[in-house]
Amino acid sequence: MTREEMSRKELTRKDANLVGRREELSLLRELIAPPHKESHVLLLLGDPGLGKTVLLAEAAREAGAAGMRVLATTGSESERDLAFAGLHQLLRPVLDRVPSLPTRQAEALRGAFGLTDEPAPPDALLTGIAVLTLLSELSDEQPLLVAADDAQWLDGASLDALAFAARRLESEQLVLLAGARGTVPPAGFERDLPRLLLRPLTPPDAGLLLDAQPRPPHGRLREQVLAQAAGNPLALIELARVIAADPDAGRRWTAEPLPLTGQLTDLMAAQYVALPPAARSALLLAAATDSPDLTTALPGLSAEALAPAEAAGLIRVDTAGPRFAHPLTRSAVYHAAPFAERAAAHRQVADALRDRPDRHAWHLAAAAPAPDEHLAALLEDSAAQAQRRGGAAAAARALERAAELSPAEPDKARRLLAAADLALPAGQADWVRELAGQVLTLTSDPDLRIAARLDIGWSLLWSNRNAEAFDTLLSVAAEASPRLPAVAWQAAWMAATVAHQTGLPEVCAKARAALDLLDSQDGPTPEPAAEYRIWIRACTNPFAERADNVPRLRRTAEGKPLSDPGTFGAAAWVLDETELAVRVLREALSRLRAPGLRGASGGVLSALEWAYVDSGRWDDALAAAREAGDIAAAYKMETVAGSADLTTAIVAAMRGEHDQVAPLLARVRAAVDTGEYRGFAARIWQTAGLSALAQGTYTTAYAQLGRLFAADGTPLHHHFSYLAVADLAAAAVRAERRLEARTLLERALARVDPAPGPRLAQLTARARALLADPDTAEAYFAAPLADATGDTWPFERAQLQLDYGEWLRRQRRINDAKPVLVTALETFRRLGAAPWTRRAESELRACGVTVQLPQAAPGALDALTAQQREIVILAGHGLTNVEIADRLFLSPRTVASHLYRSYPKLGITGRRQLRDIIDRQSTTQAGR
């Protein structure tokens, strides 16, 4: 037997269609082969017909044979607008396990699937963690394969939940495979996940597959099929089948070349048209249904009626119901039928789905030849159901279709605007602009037009198009101010947010002018106006008018309950009322953690994490950043994710964990346009410079921190640039750029208010002291140290003390230097600021002081990562792994893994010893 004959014999086995996919199949087998010590995620991408479905099916078959549980879902073009349809299909075999989840997770998942009469408020984060917990628990019992085919057609809510879980898998015995068309991953799977791009078969493999067909072509026809198919396995199979039945087809292909997908679709459509009428009707019904679970409910959809289509290779029928041989087949069949026949099929399906209102409404809508208010109202009701279940994108699409079916333009405009309002939290900014733009073309109603323009402003802001967003929001504020003050104040508040993000003086001036316009209006102001006013003032010039702004801020905090504590707390942070900011933002966050409100907590967490950094609560900052990252992933908030990464990076820089800094900053640059978001650019340069300074690369540190100001002193960002002036001076001194930095500093400080507040005063004094001549430096050091307010910012205070102590030692004032250095050292040790701890210890030794190392046991938690510390503390307080996972949005298996890795670092053997470790740490910190 020749080698070629042996190869053909191999192709008669079950994996015949996998010819040319040895490497891909080998990779999949490695992922599903025992032992399953960690989780794996892989995206299979490629053009239609390249074999994604076959590879996934083979992986599922082999996983089942190896003893793995297999859960599978397939995206459906007809169900991509039904919230959580794909996730329900995936988890349907294990829905009996939902009651065992933590209560709020179980409620979220039941609500998402519409399995309760009183669903919990929609919460994408809770739904995502419920999916993660359920999959984790299942994998504890038995290794688990999760397979999602045609992921590009999964509904958005299902994709978001699966992507959320995929990014948090760690040590579970779980493999998640997802196949999608094209080269770009589906939404939510774009970042940080491995992918495998399928390529066309090589010419030898293409020939081998073609020759293995039941009636392979020969000679010129064989060469023509190979050329037309271009290595696409599905094309090879289908073209071989057609040319075997009609050898003249090859001549038509030469005369009328088509794109490969179009060619395949035409071939399949021709096969459909050639079927007997009963088989055509059954196949069209299957295409319209696109769901095997309705087989028994549709009389015309029987195995007997479909037999000719199955014989033609268009569909497969088994105990699970009819399934098309390939997604292209369904599309070809559906579009080959006239509209009247498609509409009749949809009406028949809708009649079988009266107990499922959302699918019933969509099928009736698909059958509608013209606008119909009754159908529009049904879809509007369907949207309300989807919204209650947490499917914002599905609800928006239902309202968009309802608008298309609305006979009256006012109803059409109203529904389009409602769709735009729902598309915003779904994170689809381009779609929001499209929907709101249609409202503007449809109606002259001024209220609807103002609301649509406000949505457009929001969408531009979400799209990192700050300049356009700002102009749109300013025009809305100006136009709405006489009649719609609530809308006007909201637009001005958002415009001020843009101003703070950009940091450009001209933008800040325009935002402040919008506030002046609103203040000049007669009549009552909306309830949050006082809080918005403080926010706009703080954003546009955080260091000016403090004599008015800070007392106003404090009076508002002590008055009646706040309407928008998140905005107010963020204003307190910007104005360096740090402790007030922490208190208010914590209160705001506790409200927003309720189900259904969590998506609004992203901005609050972004402000809180920085207030934590400023106030020396670095572990709290890392916990807030991790939670913000989870929120950002669940609700598609790139700037919230960027701020969380920056927070983590700057804490890493201050603690000397420098290997973490560069990757985090690179991730921020990839996610956020730093040309538009100059605040992010300033924070990036500040963090990079601080890390370089801590590592002793002073020339690099000065170059990076110098990016915060132009040569004439113009700040890159009107707020954040100034928070690095002291570190810029420190780098300049060590890089021997003292005179240059002194000139730059004075030019920059000339641009801020002479009374900028105690924080900037302390930073400025340290900078001037470092750059001053020895005989004038002490006055700069001493002035801020005499003001106890500076202790509000402990790291900056300790840096000042360290520099002052070093200066005192160099002046041979050893006894004066010692207490200052000891105080700085205590702060650096408490914060875990290792580079500065080492410097303080070195200075004390130079003063003749024997530096005692801290006791290891009380500080044992310092050896853990931030997430491990958080888990250990919760476990020490008696929470179970499931309870910890529920609180921190992790899987129980991940919690257990972190605890297992933490015990050796803590020098203990089990959970019962955690309480003693935590008590000792708390006692030590209280003593300090």
FENVEN-V185664 format. One record per pair of residues at least 24 apart in sequence whose ideal C-beta (glycine too) atoms are under 6 Angstrom apart, sorted by the first residue. I is the first residue (numbers start at 0). J is the second residue. Records with the same first field share a line. If there is no record, write none. Layout:
BEGIN
I=J / J
END
This chain:
BEGIN
6=207
7=211
10=211
14=57
16=53
18=204 / 207 / 208
19=200 / 204
20=50
23=54
27=58
30=174
31=62 / 174
35=142 / 172
37=170
38=168 / 171 / 173
39=174
40=165 / 175 / 192
41=176 / 193 / 195
42=177 / 184 / 188 / 194
43=178 / 195
44=179 / 182 / 194 / 196
45=197
47=180 / 260 / 327
48=231 / 233 / 234
49=197
50=232
51=178
52=148
55=146 / 148 / 176 / 178
59=146
62=144
67=142 / 144
68=141 / 143
69=144
70=145
71=146
72=147
73=148 / 149
74=149 / 150 / 152 / 153
75=152 / 289
76=152
77=289
79=152 / 154
80=393 / 396
81=154 / 357
82=154 / 156 / 385 / 388 / 390 / 393
83=111 / 112 / 156 / 157
84=154
85=153 / 154 / 157
86=157 / 160
87=112
100=129 / 132
101=885
104=129 / 132
110=388
111=388 / 389
113=388
118=387 / 388
119=594
120=594 / 595
121=389 / 595
122=594 / 595 / 597
123=159 / 633
124=597 / 633
125=594
126=160 / 389
127=160 / 163 / 633
128=888
130=160 / 164
131=164 / 167 / 890
135=171 / 890 / 891 / 892
138=171 / 172 / 173
142=172
143=173
144=174
145=175
146=176
147=177
148=178
149=326
150=177 / 179 / 185
151=179 / 180 / 185
154=393
155=392
156=390
158=185 / 186 / 187
159=187
162=187 / 188
163=632 / 633
169=893
170=892 / 896
171=892
199=229 / 230 / 231
200=230
205=230
208=232 / 235
209=235 / 239
212=239
214=243
216=242
220=249
223=249
227=252
231=259
234=259 / 263
237=263 / 266
241=266
263=327
264=327 / 331
267=328 / 331
268=331 / 335
270=311
271=332 / 335
274=307 / 308
275=307
277=304
278=307 / 308
281=305
282=308 / 332
283=336 / 344
284=344
285=321
286=329 / 332 / 333
287=344 / 345 / 348
288=348
291=319 / 320
293=351
294=320
296=351
297=351
342=366
357=381 / 384
364=400
367=404
370=404 / 406
371=404
372=406
374=404
375=401 / 404 / 405
391=421 / 424 / 425
392=425
394=421
395=421 / 422
408=441
411=441
412=438 / 441 / 442 / 447
416=447 / 450 / 451
419=454
423=457
424=598
426=635
428=458 / 461 / 462
431=458
432=458
449=479 / 486
453=490
463=672 / 675
465=497 / 501 / 675
468=497
469=494 / 497
473=513
476=513
480=517 / 520
484=525
485=525
488=525 / 528 / 531
491=517
492=531
495=535 / 538
498=538 / 539
499=538
500=676 / 678
501=677
502=677 / 678 / 716 / 717
507=539
510=539
511=539
526=562
527=562 / 563
529=555
530=563 / 566 / 567
533=570
534=566 / 570
537=570 / 573 / 574
541=573 / 718
542=751 / 752 / 755
543=752
545=756
565=603
569=606
572=606 / 610
575=756 / 758
577=610 / 613 / 614 / 791
580=610
581=610
598=634
600=630
601=630 / 636 / 639
605=639 / 642
608=646
613=792
615=793 / 794 / 830
617=650 / 830
620=646 / 650
621=650 / 865
622=869
629=888
637=670
640=670
641=667 / 670 / 671 / 679
645=682
648=686
649=686
652=686 / 689 / 690
653=832
654=831 / 833
655=693 / 833 / 834
657=690 / 694
660=690
677=715 / 716
678=716 / 719
681=707 / 715 / 716 / 719 / 720
682=719
685=723
689=726
692=730
693=834
697=730 / 733 / 734
698=734
700=730
701=730 / 731 / 734 / 736
704=730
708=743 / 747
711=746
712=746 / 747
721=759
724=762 / 766
725=762 / 765 / 766
728=766 / 769 / 770
729=769
732=769
737=770
741=770
757=786 / 788
758=792
761=789
765=799
776=806
793=826
797=823 / 826 / 827
801=839
804=842
805=842
808=846
813=846
816=846
817=846
828=853
829=927
831=861
856=919
857=919 / 920 / 923
859=905 / 916
860=920
862=904
863=901 / 904
867=897 / 901
870=894 / 897
871=901 / 913
872=917
874=910 / 913
875=913 / 914 / 917
END
